[in-house]
Amino acid sequence: MFSGVYTALITPFNEDGTIDFESYRALIHNQIKEGISGLLPVGTTGESPTLTHEENLQVVEEAIKIADGKIPVVAGTGSNSTKEAIDMTKIAVSMGANASLQVTPYYNKPTQEGIYRHFMTIADECDIPLLIYNIKGRCGVNIETETLLRMAKHENIVGVKEASGDIGQMMDVIQNRPDNFSVMVGDDNIAFPLTALGGDGVVSVVSNIIPGKMEKLIRLTKENKIDEARKIHYEILPLCKGMFLETNPIPVKSALSLMGMCKEVYRLPLCNPTNEHRDILKKLLIENKLI
């Protein structure tokens, strides 16, 4: 189901804090022009915690309209409330989303059994492919491999965005997954090695900025053109690291602002980067001939 590079889209804002749909549309058109594999609106990079439910769905719907069936759209409709996740996902289904990103329940820190029941209930209730999002650093709980493999037996649970930061765990998932279950890495810094180890691609932050180059990196890796892929990996690695100088999506949105692709506006509690970090980002963009 999932392969290549899926961009975790930012959500641009106007100076008054409203959603800047003009910049959002331009960003998506550029993604399609550059040959991106898929779009993922309203994930972490889309500042999902501060969007209202109505805004969340508006952003998803706009991506679906612009994609117009050319590339898949994975709607970020997860929640730490199982009922809320089901309600949001059903609306995304009605809009024509191709799949849904479902994050591990955050803050309430369920047990492994609770995690299993949460995702299985969503999969039972919603007729759409689900990409499970494992990110212990933000959610406070890890989806253990045994739990993930139990869930992978469900026909609607078709892949995982693995951002646990544990390469050993990621390799275990890749080695033991069932047929047709996708493993997408959630960290640009290790997209190359994890794809080389058998992963299917990356849900990317930096591809907001360099979609074409990220697609080339993953394509070459999957074609076993390792020397060529390694060269690109090290070329873009400083830029990938730069996207995490501060909490995502602060750096990527700041970089896009420097590129003239959006305004540098965030919703609290996120805020502008330090001047020092902005200067580093500007230097990286200049070095990569992006400004």
The 8 nearest C-alpha neighbors of each residue, nearest first, counted from 0:
[[1, 181, 157, 2, 179, 180, 158, 128],
 [2, 0, 181, 199, 3, 158, 183, 200],
 [3, 1, 199, 200, 4, 0, 181, 36],
 [2, 4, 200, 36, 217, 199, 201, 214],
 [5, 3, 201, 36, 200, 214, 202, 35],
 [6, 4, 37, 202, 38, 36, 203, 39],
 [5, 7, 203, 38, 8, 39, 206, 202],
 [6, 8, 39, 204, 203, 44, 40, 202],
 [9, 7, 40, 6, 45, 39, 44, 207],
 [10, 8, 45, 44, 11, 7, 252, 46],
 [9, 11, 45, 8, 12, 46, 23, 18],
 [12, 10, 19, 18, 261, 23, 9, 22],
 [13, 11, 18, 19, 16, 17, 264, 10],
 [12, 14, 19, 16, 15, 17, 18, 262],
 [13, 15, 16, 264, 12, 17, 262, 263],
 [14, 16, 13, 17, 12, 264, 18, 19],
 [17, 15, 13, 14, 12, 18, 266, 264],
 [18, 16, 13, 12, 15, 19, 14, 11],
 [17, 19, 12, 20, 11, 13, 16, 10],
 [20, 18, 12, 13, 11, 21, 22, 23],
 [19, 21, 23, 22, 18, 24, 11, 12],
 [22, 20, 24, 23, 19, 25, 26, 11],
 [23, 21, 25, 20, 24, 19, 261, 26],
 [22, 24, 20, 26, 21, 25, 11, 19],
 [23, 25, 27, 21, 26, 22, 20, 28],
 [26, 24, 22, 28, 23, 27, 29, 21],
 [25, 27, 23, 29, 24, 28, 22, 30],
 [28, 26, 30, 24, 29, 25, 31, 23],
 [27, 29, 25, 31, 30, 26, 32, 24],
 [30, 28, 32, 26, 27, 31, 33, 25],
 [31, 29, 27, 33, 28, 32, 35, 210],
 [30, 32, 34, 28, 33, 29, 35, 27],
 [31, 33, 29, 30, 34, 28, 35, 27],
 [34, 32, 211, 30, 31, 35, 210, 29],
 [35, 33, 31, 32, 211, 36, 30, 214],
 [34, 36, 30, 37, 31, 33, 210, 4],
 [37, 35, 4, 5, 3, 70, 34, 38],
 [36, 38, 5, 71, 70, 35, 72, 6],
 [39, 37, 72, 6, 5, 73, 40, 71],
 [38, 40, 7, 73, 6, 72, 8, 74],
 [39, 41, 8, 74, 42, 59, 75, 7],
 [42, 40, 45, 75, 47, 55, 43, 46],
 [41, 43, 45, 75, 44, 40, 47, 7],
 [42, 44, 45, 46, 47, 41, 248, 247],
 [45, 43, 248, 9, 42, 46, 7, 8],
 [44, 46, 9, 41, 10, 42, 43, 47],
 [47, 45, 43, 44, 48, 49, 10, 41],
 [46, 48, 41, 50, 45, 49, 43, 42],
 [49, 47, 46, 50, 43, 51, 45, 42],
 [50, 48, 47, 46, 51, 266, 267, 268],
 [51, 49, 47, 54, 55, 48, 52, 46],
 [50, 52, 54, 53, 55, 49, 48, 47],
 [51, 53, 55, 54, 56, 50, 87, 57],
 [52, 54, 51, 56, 55, 57, 50, 58],
 [55, 53, 57, 51, 56, 52, 50, 58],
 [56, 54, 52, 58, 53, 57, 50, 51],
 [55, 57, 59, 53, 54, 58, 60, 52],
 [58, 56, 54, 60, 59, 55, 61, 53],
 [59, 57, 61, 55, 56, 60, 54, 62],
 [58, 60, 56, 62, 57, 61, 40, 74],
 [61, 59, 63, 57, 62, 58, 56, 64],
 [60, 62, 64, 58, 63, 59, 57, 65],
 [63, 61, 65, 59, 64, 60, 66, 58],
 [64, 62, 60, 66, 61, 65, 67, 72],
 [65, 63, 61, 67, 62, 66, 60, 68],
 [64, 66, 67, 62, 63, 61, 24, 27],
 [67, 65, 63, 69, 68, 64, 70, 62],
 [68, 66, 64, 65, 69, 63, 70, 62],
 [67, 69, 66, 70, 71, 63, 64, 65],
 [70, 68, 66, 67, 71, 31, 65, 37],
 [69, 71, 37, 68, 66, 36, 72, 38],
 [72, 70, 37, 97, 38, 73, 68, 69],
 [71, 73, 38, 97, 96, 39, 37, 74],
 [74, 72, 98, 39, 99, 97, 38, 100],
 [75, 73, 99, 76, 40, 100, 59, 39],
 [74, 76, 100, 41, 42, 99, 77, 40],
 [77, 75, 88, 87, 74, 84, 100, 101],
 [78, 76, 101, 84, 102, 75, 100, 79],
 [79, 77, 84, 80, 104, 83, 81, 102],
 [78, 80, 104, 105, 81, 77, 107, 103],
 [81, 79, 78, 83, 82, 84, 104, 77],
 [80, 82, 84, 83, 117, 85, 79, 78],
 [83, 81, 85, 84, 80, 86, 121, 78],
 [82, 84, 86, 80, 85, 81, 87, 78],
 [83, 85, 77, 78, 81, 87, 82, 86],
 [84, 86, 82, 88, 83, 87, 121, 89],
 [85, 87, 83, 89, 88, 84, 82, 90],
 [88, 86, 84, 90, 89, 85, 76, 83],
 [87, 89, 91, 85, 90, 76, 86, 84],
 [90, 88, 92, 86, 91, 87, 125, 85],
 [89, 91, 93, 87, 92, 88, 94, 86],
 [92, 90, 88, 94, 93, 89, 96, 87],
 [93, 91, 89, 95, 90, 94, 96, 88],
 [92, 94, 90, 91, 95, 89, 96, 88],
 [95, 93, 91, 92, 96, 60, 90, 63],
 [94, 96, 92, 93, 97, 91, 63, 60],
 [97, 95, 92, 91, 98, 72, 94, 74],
 [96, 98, 72, 71, 73, 95, 127, 99],
 [99, 97, 73, 128, 96, 127, 129, 74],
 [98, 100, 74, 73, 129, 75, 130, 101],
 [99, 101, 75, 130, 74, 129, 131, 73],
 [102, 100, 77, 131, 132, 130, 99, 76],
 [101, 103, 132, 77, 131, 104, 100, 133],
 [102, 104, 133, 132, 105, 138, 101, 134],
 [105, 103, 79, 78, 102, 138, 108, 107],
 [104, 106, 138, 79, 107, 108, 103, 139],
 [105, 107, 108, 138, 139, 104, 79, 109],
 [106, 108, 105, 109, 104, 79, 139, 138],
 [109, 107, 106, 140, 105, 139, 110, 104],
 [110, 108, 113, 107, 114, 111, 104, 140],
 [109, 111, 113, 112, 114, 108, 140, 115],
 [112, 110, 114, 113, 115, 146, 109, 142],
 [113, 111, 115, 110, 114, 116, 109, 146],
 [112, 114, 110, 116, 109, 111, 115, 117],
 [115, 113, 111, 117, 112, 116, 109, 110],
 [114, 116, 112, 113, 117, 118, 119, 111],
 [115, 117, 119, 113, 114, 118, 120, 112],
 [118, 116, 114, 120, 115, 119, 81, 113],
 [119, 117, 121, 120, 115, 116, 122, 114],
 [118, 120, 122, 116, 121, 117, 115, 123],
 [121, 119, 123, 117, 122, 118, 116, 124],
 [120, 122, 118, 124, 123, 119, 85, 125],
 [121, 123, 119, 120, 125, 124, 155, 118],
 [124, 122, 120, 121, 125, 119, 126, 155],
 [123, 125, 121, 122, 120, 126, 85, 89],
 [126, 124, 122, 127, 121, 123, 89, 85],
 [125, 127, 124, 128, 122, 155, 123, 92],
 [126, 128, 98, 125, 155, 129, 92, 99],
 [129, 127, 155, 98, 156, 157, 99, 130],
 [130, 128, 156, 99, 98, 155, 157, 100],
 [129, 131, 100, 158, 159, 99, 101, 157],
 [132, 130, 159, 101, 160, 100, 102, 129],
 [133, 131, 102, 160, 101, 159, 103, 134],
 [132, 134, 161, 162, 103, 163, 142, 160],
 [135, 133, 162, 163, 136, 137, 138, 132],
 [134, 136, 141, 140, 138, 139, 137, 163],
 [137, 135, 134, 138, 139, 163, 140, 164],
 [138, 136, 135, 139, 134, 105, 140, 106],
 [137, 139, 105, 135, 140, 136, 134, 106],
 [138, 140, 135, 137, 136, 108, 105, 106],
 [141, 139, 135, 138, 108, 142, 105, 109],
 [142, 140, 135, 143, 133, 134, 139, 163],
 [143, 141, 133, 146, 147, 144, 140, 111],
 [142, 144, 146, 145, 141, 147, 111, 168],
 [145, 143, 147, 146, 148, 172, 142, 168],
 [144, 146, 148, 143, 147, 149, 142, 150],
 [147, 145, 149, 143, 144, 148, 142, 115],
 [148, 146, 144, 150, 149, 145, 151, 143],
 [147, 149, 151, 145, 150, 146, 144, 176],
 [150, 148, 146, 147, 151, 152, 145, 115],
 [149, 151, 147, 152, 148, 153, 146, 115],
 [152, 150, 148, 153, 156, 149, 147, 157],
 [151, 153, 150, 149, 154, 148, 156, 177],
 [154, 152, 151, 156, 155, 150, 122, 119],
 [153, 155, 156, 152, 157, 151, 128, 122],
 [154, 156, 128, 153, 122, 157, 129, 127],
 [157, 155, 129, 153, 151, 154, 128, 158],
 [158, 156, 180, 155, 129, 128, 130, 181],
 [159, 157, 181, 130, 180, 182, 156, 131],
 [160, 158, 131, 130, 182, 161, 132, 183],
 [159, 161, 132, 183, 185, 184, 131, 133],
 [162, 160, 184, 133, 185, 159, 163, 183],
 [161, 163, 185, 134, 164, 133, 186, 184],
 [162, 164, 134, 165, 135, 161, 133, 141],
 [165, 163, 162, 166, 161, 186, 134, 135],
 [164, 166, 168, 163, 167, 169, 162, 170],
 [167, 165, 169, 168, 170, 164, 193, 163],
 [168, 166, 170, 165, 169, 171, 172, 164],
 [167, 169, 171, 165, 166, 170, 172, 144],
 [168, 170, 166, 172, 171, 167, 173, 165],
 [171, 169, 173, 167, 172, 168, 174, 166],
 [172, 170, 168, 174, 169, 173, 175, 167],
 [171, 173, 169, 175, 170, 174, 176, 144],
 [174, 172, 170, 171, 176, 175, 169, 197],
 [175, 173, 171, 172, 170, 176, 197, 169],
 [174, 176, 172, 173, 171, 177, 148, 170],
 [175, 177, 172, 173, 174, 180, 148, 178],
 [178, 176, 180, 179, 175, 151, 152, 148],
 [177, 179, 180, 176, 181, 175, 157, 151],
 [180, 178, 181, 177, 0, 157, 158, 176],
 [181, 179, 158, 157, 178, 177, 176, 182],
 [182, 180, 158, 1, 199, 179, 183, 159],
 [181, 183, 159, 198, 199, 158, 160, 184],
 [184, 182, 160, 201, 200, 199, 159, 161],
 [183, 185, 201, 161, 160, 186, 190, 162],
 [184, 186, 162, 202, 161, 160, 201, 183],
 [185, 187, 188, 184, 189, 162, 190, 203],
 [188, 186, 190, 189, 203, 239, 185, 205],
 [187, 189, 186, 190, 239, 236, 240, 191],
 [190, 188, 191, 187, 192, 186, 193, 184],
 [189, 191, 187, 193, 192, 188, 201, 194],
 [190, 192, 194, 189, 193, 195, 232, 217],
 [193, 191, 195, 194, 189, 190, 196, 220],
 [194, 192, 196, 195, 190, 198, 191, 189],
 [195, 193, 198, 197, 196, 191, 192, 200],
 [194, 196, 192, 193, 197, 220, 191, 198],
 [197, 195, 193, 194, 198, 192, 170, 173],
 [196, 198, 194, 195, 173, 199, 193, 174],
 [199, 197, 194, 182, 193, 200, 196, 183],
 [198, 200, 2, 182, 183, 194, 181, 3],
 [201, 199, 3, 183, 2, 194, 4, 198],
 [202, 200, 184, 183, 4, 203, 190, 185],
 [203, 201, 5, 185, 6, 4, 7, 183],
 [202, 204, 6, 201, 206, 7, 205, 187],
 [203, 205, 206, 7, 207, 6, 44, 187],
 [204, 206, 207, 208, 203, 239, 209, 242],
 [207, 205, 210, 209, 208, 204, 203, 6],
 [206, 208, 205, 204, 209, 210, 6, 8],
 [207, 209, 206, 205, 210, 255, 251, 254],
 [210, 208, 206, 212, 211, 207, 213, 205],
 [211, 209, 206, 213, 212, 35, 33, 207],
 [210, 212, 33, 214, 213, 209, 215, 34],
 [213, 211, 215, 214, 209, 210, 216, 231],
 [212, 214, 216, 210, 215, 211, 206, 209],
 [213, 215, 211, 217, 212, 216, 4, 218],
 [216, 214, 212, 218, 213, 217, 219, 211],
 [217, 215, 213, 228, 219, 214, 218, 212],
 [216, 218, 220, 214, 219, 215, 3, 221],
 [219, 217, 215, 221, 220, 216, 214, 222],
 [220, 218, 222, 224, 216, 228, 221, 217],
 [221, 219, 223, 217, 222, 218, 228, 225],
 [220, 222, 218, 223, 219, 217, 195, 194],
 [221, 223, 219, 220, 224, 218, 225, 217],
 [224, 222, 220, 225, 221, 219, 195, 228],
 [225, 223, 219, 222, 220, 227, 226, 228],
 [224, 226, 228, 223, 227, 220, 229, 219],
 [227, 225, 229, 228, 224, 230, 223, 220],
 [228, 226, 230, 225, 229, 224, 231, 219],
 [227, 229, 225, 231, 216, 230, 219, 226],
 [230, 228, 232, 226, 231, 227, 225, 233],
 [229, 231, 227, 228, 232, 233, 234, 226],
 [230, 232, 234, 228, 229, 233, 235, 216],
 [233, 231, 229, 230, 234, 235, 236, 228],
 [232, 234, 236, 230, 235, 231, 229, 237],
 [235, 233, 231, 232, 236, 230, 237, 238],
 [234, 236, 238, 233, 232, 237, 239, 231],
 [235, 237, 239, 233, 238, 234, 232, 240],
 [238, 236, 240, 239, 235, 241, 234, 283],
 [239, 237, 241, 235, 236, 240, 283, 242],
 [240, 238, 236, 241, 242, 237, 188, 205],
 [241, 239, 237, 242, 238, 243, 236, 188],
 [240, 242, 238, 244, 243, 239, 237, 280],
 [241, 243, 250, 240, 239, 251, 244, 238],
 [244, 242, 245, 241, 240, 247, 246, 250],
 [243, 245, 241, 242, 250, 276, 240, 246],
 [246, 244, 243, 250, 247, 249, 272, 242],
 [245, 247, 249, 243, 248, 244, 250, 269],
 [248, 246, 249, 243, 44, 245, 250, 242],
 [247, 249, 44, 251, 250, 252, 246, 9],
 [248, 250, 247, 252, 251, 246, 253, 245],
 [251, 249, 253, 242, 252, 248, 254, 245],
 [252, 250, 254, 253, 248, 242, 249, 255],
 [251, 253, 255, 254, 250, 249, 248, 256],
 [252, 254, 250, 256, 251, 255, 263, 249],
 [255, 253, 251, 257, 256, 252, 250, 280],
 [256, 254, 258, 252, 260, 257, 253, 261],
 [255, 257, 261, 259, 253, 262, 258, 254],
 [256, 258, 254, 255, 259, 253, 281, 290],
 [259, 257, 255, 256, 260, 290, 254, 289],
 [260, 258, 256, 257, 261, 255, 262, 254],
 [259, 261, 255, 256, 258, 22, 26, 262],
 [262, 260, 256, 22, 259, 255, 11, 263],
 [263, 261, 256, 264, 13, 12, 11, 260],
 [262, 264, 256, 253, 252, 261, 265, 271],
 [265, 263, 262, 12, 14, 13, 266, 16],
 [266, 264, 270, 269, 267, 263, 12, 271],
 [265, 267, 269, 268, 49, 270, 16, 264],
 [268, 266, 269, 270, 265, 49, 264, 271],
 [267, 269, 266, 270, 265, 49, 48, 271],
 [270, 268, 267, 266, 265, 271, 249, 246],
 [269, 271, 265, 267, 268, 272, 266, 249],
 [270, 272, 273, 249, 265, 269, 263, 264],
 [273, 271, 276, 277, 274, 249, 270, 250],
 [272, 274, 276, 275, 277, 271, 278, 245],
 [273, 275, 277, 276, 278, 272, 279, 271],
 [274, 276, 278, 273, 277, 279, 272, 280],
 [275, 277, 279, 273, 278, 274, 272, 280],
 [278, 276, 274, 280, 279, 275, 281, 273],
 [277, 279, 281, 275, 276, 280, 274, 282],
 [280, 278, 276, 282, 277, 281, 283, 275],
 [279, 281, 277, 283, 282, 278, 284, 276],
 [282, 280, 278, 284, 283, 279, 277, 285],
 [281, 283, 279, 285, 280, 284, 286, 278],
 [284, 282, 286, 280, 285, 281, 238, 287],
 [285, 283, 289, 287, 281, 286, 282, 290],
 [284, 286, 288, 282, 287, 290, 283, 289],
 [285, 287, 283, 284, 288, 282, 289, 281],
 [286, 288, 284, 285, 289, 283, 235, 290],
 [289, 287, 285, 286, 290, 284, 283, 282],
 [288, 290, 284, 287, 285, 258, 286, 208],
 [289, 285, 288, 258, 284, 257, 287, 281]]
